[in-house]
Amino acid sequence: MRVSGRWIGVFVAMATVAMLGCPSPSDDKDTTVTDPGTEVVADVPAEVPADVVPDVPSTGACLSCLTPGLAMRFSKLNVLEPSEPMGLPEFLNAIWAPDIDDSRLNVVLRIDKVEDITGGGTTGDAVKKLTVTVGSAWHELTAGVPSTVDQVIEVGGKKTPVEYYFLEGAVNQFTIELKADCTFKSVGEANLKFHPGPMDHGLICSGGDAGLGFAADQVPMDKLEADGRFNGTCTAISDAYLRGCIAKEAACRICSFGPAPDYSLWKIQKDTSGGDVPCEPSYCAAHCAKGLWVNFGGFVRDLGVPLACDYNESGTNNGYLIAGDWEAKAVPFGTAP
């Protein structure tokens, strides 16, 4: 149970950040991808210490400090869905957190543009529209030198990077609307192809699927939406909720590393001798390594997790719902070295 279960936690975390700038199913779709290497951000705050409790801002307190270049890294998620079978959320919450705490799993929201809203936006009382890039990130522990997984492989090591940067091909640009009390809500329909870990050492493994629109070692998340609150100093996001959907067919083509969060035995050694069947162990053997990688779709199917969302508006539930409460903290951010 531990081997397969921890994996869903990683998935939920990925989904999360995606949702920081995400959608509401009823609104217009905006899936413009930005180049993750076009901006260098200076003078952004260092990551907020874990023991700092975000303040609740008074009206308008965040409006002056929410500026282009500000980046927020996903720091916490309380899984609420999938909620069946009983006890699954508690199990997941106890397992996925080390990858976030140890800087192996990094999802970031970066503000690209801040605009005044006339007419209150889609909610009638919004005052600002934020264009944000959301996606997978990696980091440097030493300025100018990309970190390796070996440097953050220790469970409980909690090293603090000096700078984060986006991974190419694993970001998308979304819109959120902000009210005067610093609460926000995503606008439009969003999706994200997420890649956890550095590009050469994915925390998940997949052969990808052109028909489903995702590449190797990516997690395709659809129907993303989120809300939350910036604090008064623009150093944290709290009181936030997110939800998204992963297609059943995509889940069958994604594998997690069984011993995670211990990645000391991580390897890719493809073995097609047993076949290559989605949703079965043979898929993970053929694309990853036999015995070390666990098929996500097969795991949730065998566990009895229900199909609880419609990822492509087919009129039938055909995906797994992922949802939870989340938080984020400001981090120093730049471009890939």
C-alpha positions in Angstrom: 0.0 0.0 0.0 2.8 2.4 0.8 4.6 1.9 -2.5 1.6 2.8 -4.7 -0.2 5.2 -2.4 2.5 7.8 -1.9 2.3 8.3 -5.6 -1.1 9.8 -5.7 0.2 12.4 -3.3 2.8 13.5 -5.8 0.0 13.7 -8.4 -2.1 15.9 -6.2 0.8 18.2 -5.5 1.4 18.6 -9.2 -2.2 19.4 -9.8 -2.0 22.0 -7.1 0.3 24.3 -8.5 -1.2 24.0 -11.8 -4.4 25.3 -10.2 -2.8 28.4 -8.7 -3.6 30.2 -11.8 -6.4 28.1 -13.1 -9.8 27.9 -14.4 -13.5 27.8 -13.9 -15.1 25.3 -16.4 -17.7 27.8 -17.5 -15.3 30.5 -18.7 -13.2 30.9 -21.9 -10.2 28.7 -22.4 -6.7 30.2 -22.1 -3.9 27.8 -22.6 -1.1 30.1 -24.0 2.3 28.8 -23.1 5.0 31.2 -22.2 8.7 30.6 -22.7 10.1 29.8 -19.2 13.4 31.4 -20.1 12.5 34.9 -21.1 12.5 36.8 -17.8 15.1 37.3 -15.1 13.5 38.4 -11.8 15.5 40.5 -9.4 14.9 41.4 -5.8 12.2 38.8 -5.1 11.9 37.7 -1.5 13.6 34.7 -0.1 11.3 31.7 0.7 9.2 32.4 3.8 10.2 30.2 6.7 7.9 27.3 7.3 7.0 28.5 10.8 5.8 31.9 9.7 2.0 32.1 9.7 0.6 34.1 6.8 -1.2 37.3 7.9 -4.7 38.0 6.9 -4.6 41.3 5.0 -6.8 44.3 5.5 -8.7 45.5 2.4 -6.3 46.5 -0.4 -3.1 45.6 1.5 -1.8 43.3 -1.2 -2.6 45.5 -4.2 0.7 47.5 -4.2 3.1 44.6 -3.7 1.6 42.1 -6.3 4.0 43.0 -9.1 5.4 41.2 -12.2 8.2 38.8 -11.3 6.8 37.8 -7.9 6.9 34.0 -7.7 5.2 31.7 -5.2 6.2 28.1 -4.6 3.7 25.4 -3.6 4.5 24.6 0.1 1.6 22.6 1.4 -1.4 20.6 0.3 -4.1 19.0 2.4 -5.6 16.3 0.2 -9.4 16.1 0.3 -10.1 14.1 -2.9 -9.9 11.3 -3.8 -11.8 10.5 -0.6 -12.7 6.9 -1.3 -12.0 4.4 0.0 -12.2 5.7 3.6 -8.9 6.8 5.1 -7.2 7.5 1.7 -6.8 11.3 2.2 -5.1 10.8 5.6 -2.8 8.2 4.1 -1.8 10.4 1.2 -1.2 13.5 3.4 1.3 11.5 5.5 3.3 10.4 2.5 3.7 13.1 -0.2 4.9 16.0 1.9 8.7 15.0 2.0 9.1 15.7 -1.7 7.8 19.2 -1.2 9.7 19.9 2.0 13.0 18.6 0.6 12.7 20.6 -2.7 12.3 17.6 -4.9 8.8 18.5 -6.0 8.5 22.1 -7.0 5.5 23.9 -8.5 5.5 27.6 -8.9 3.2 30.5 -9.8 4.9 33.6 -11.2 3.0 36.9 -11.8 3.7 38.1 -15.4 1.3 41.1 -15.6 -1.0 43.1 -13.3 -3.9 45.0 -14.8 -6.8 47.1 -13.4 -10.3 45.8 -14.0 -13.2 47.9 -14.9 -16.6 46.5 -14.3 -15.6 44.0 -11.7 -14.5 41.2 -14.1 -16.4 37.9 -14.1 -17.4 38.2 -10.5 -18.5 41.8 -10.4 -16.3 42.9 -7.6 -12.7 42.0 -8.8 -10.3 45.0 -9.0 -7.2 43.4 -10.6 -6.5 40.9 -13.3 -3.3 38.9 -13.0 -1.7 37.0 -15.8 0.4 34.2 -14.3 2.7 31.4 -15.5 2.2 28.2 -13.5 4.2 25.0 -13.8 7.1 22.7 -12.9 10.3 24.2 -11.5 13.8 23.2 -10.5 16.5 25.1 -8.7 20.0 26.0 -7.7 21.5 25.3 -4.3 24.6 27.2 -5.3 24.1 30.3 -7.5 24.6 29.5 -11.2 24.9 25.8 -10.7 21.8 23.6 -11.4 21.0 21.3 -8.4 21.1 17.5 -8.9 18.7 15.1 -7.3 21.5 13.6 -5.3 21.9 16.9 -3.5 18.3 16.8 -2.3 17.8 13.0 -2.1 18.0 12.9 1.7 14.5 12.5 3.2 14.2 15.2 5.8 17.2 17.2 4.5 15.1 20.3 3.8 17.8 22.2 1.9 16.8 25.7 0.8 17.6 26.6 -2.9 19.0 30.0 -3.7 16.8 30.3 -6.8 14.1 28.5 -8.7 13.4 28.4 -12.5 10.8 26.9 -14.8 11.3 23.7 -16.7 10.8 24.1 -20.5 7.6 22.6 -21.8 6.1 22.1 -18.4 4.3 25.5 -17.9 1.2 27.3 -19.0 -0.2 30.8 -18.7 -3.5 31.5 -16.9 -5.6 34.4 -15.6 -6.8 35.0 -12.1 -9.0 37.8 -10.8 -8.3 39.6 -7.5 -10.7 41.3 -5.2 -9.9 44.2 -2.9 -9.7 41.9 0.1 -6.8 40.0 -1.6 -8.9 36.9 -2.3 -8.6 35.6 -5.9 -10.2 33.1 -8.2 -9.0 31.5 -11.5 -10.8 32.4 -14.7 -11.3 30.3 -17.8 -10.7 26.6 -18.4 -7.1 25.5 -17.9 -4.8 22.5 -18.3 -1.2 21.7 -17.6 1.3 19.1 -18.6 3.4 18.8 -15.4 6.9 17.3 -15.0 8.0 16.8 -11.3 11.7 16.7 -10.6 14.5 17.9 -12.9 14.2 17.2 -16.6 16.8 14.3 -16.5 15.4 12.7 -13.3 11.6 12.6 -13.3 9.8 11.7 -10.1 7.2 10.0 -12.3 7.8 8.0 -15.5 5.7 7.8 -18.6 6.0 7.0 -22.3 3.6 9.8 -23.0 0.8 9.6 -25.5 0.4 11.8 -28.5 -3.3 11.1 -28.8 -3.9 12.3 -25.2 -1.6 15.2 -25.8 1.2 14.7 -23.3 4.9 13.9 -23.6 7.2 11.4 -21.8 7.4 11.9 -18.0 4.6 14.4 -17.9 1.3 14.4 -15.9 -1.6 15.9 -17.9 -4.1 17.8 -15.7 -7.4 19.1 -17.0 -10.4 21.2 -15.8 -8.2 23.1 -13.3 -9.7 25.7 -11.0 -8.5 27.4 -7.8 -9.1 30.2 -5.4 -7.2 31.6 -2.4 -5.9 34.7 -0.6 -2.6 36.6 -0.8 -1.4 37.9 2.5 -0.8 41.7 3.1 3.0 41.6 2.3 2.7 39.3 -0.8 4.9 36.7 0.8 2.3 33.9 1.0 -1.0 32.4 -0.3 -3.4 30.7 2.2 -7.1 29.9 2.6 -6.8 28.3 -0.8 -8.7 25.4 -2.6 -8.0 23.7 -5.9 -9.5 20.9 -8.0 -8.6 19.2 -11.3 -9.1 16.0 -13.3 -6.8 13.4 -14.8 -8.1 11.3 -17.6 -8.5 7.5 -16.8 -6.6 6.7 -20.0 -3.7 9.1 -19.0 -3.5 7.6 -15.5 -2.9 4.2 -17.1 0.2 5.5 -18.9 1.9 7.1 -15.8 4.1 5.3 -13.3 5.5 6.3 -9.9 8.7 5.3 -8.2 7.7 2.7 -5.7 10.2 3.4 -2.8 9.5 7.2 -2.9 10.2 9.5 -1.1 13.5 7.5 -1.0 15.0 7.9 -4.4 18.4 6.3 -3.7 17.5 3.3 -5.9 16.0 5.3 -8.7 16.7 4.0 -12.2 15.4 3.7 -15.7 16.0 0.2 -17.2 13.3 -0.6 -19.8 12.2 -4.2 -20.2 9.7 -5.0 -22.9 9.9 -8.8 -22.4 6.6 -8.9 -20.6 4.6 -6.7 -23.0 3.5 -3.1 -22.8 -0.1 -2.9 -21.6 -1.5 0.4 -20.2 -2.8 0.2 -16.6 -0.8 -3.0 -16.0 2.7 -3.6 -14.5 4.1 -4.4 -18.0 3.6 -0.8 -19.0 5.9 0.5 -16.3 8.5 -2.2 -17.0 8.5 -1.3 -20.7 8.9 2.4 -20.2 10.6 2.7 -16.8 12.1 -0.3 -15.0 10.6 -3.6 -13.9 9.7 -3.9 -10.2 10.5 -0.3 -9.2 7.7 1.6 -10.8 4.0 1.4 -10.0 1.2 2.0 -12.5 -1.0 4.8 -11.3 -4.1 3.8 -13.3 -3.9 0.2 -12.2 -3.4 1.2 -8.5 -6.5 3.5 -8.3 -8.6 1.0 -10.3 -7.7 -1.8 -7.9 -8.2 0.4 -4.9 -11.7 1.3 -6.1 -11.2 5.0 -6.5 -14.3 6.2 -8.4 -14.3 8.1 -11.7 -15.6 11.5 -10.4 -14.9 14.1 -13.1 -15.4 14.6 -16.8 -12.0 15.8 -18.1 -13.2 16.5 -21.7 -16.9 17.4 -21.3 -18.0 14.1 -22.7 -21.1 14.0 -20.5 -19.7 11.0 -18.6 -17.3 10.8 -15.7 -14.1 9.6 -17.2 -11.3 10.9 -15.0 -10.1 10.9 -11.4 -10.9 14.0 -9.3 -8.0 15.6 -7.4 -8.7 18.4 -4.9 -7.5 19.9 -1.7 -6.5 22.9 0.4 -3.1 24.4 -0.4 -0.6 27.1 0.5 2.3 28.8 -1.2 5.3 31.0 -0.2 7.3 33.5 -2.1 10.7 32.3 -3.5 13.6 33.9 -5.3 13.1 33.1 -9.1 15.1 33.5 -12.3 15.9 31.7 -15.5 17.4 28.3 -16.2 21.2 28.4 -16.1 
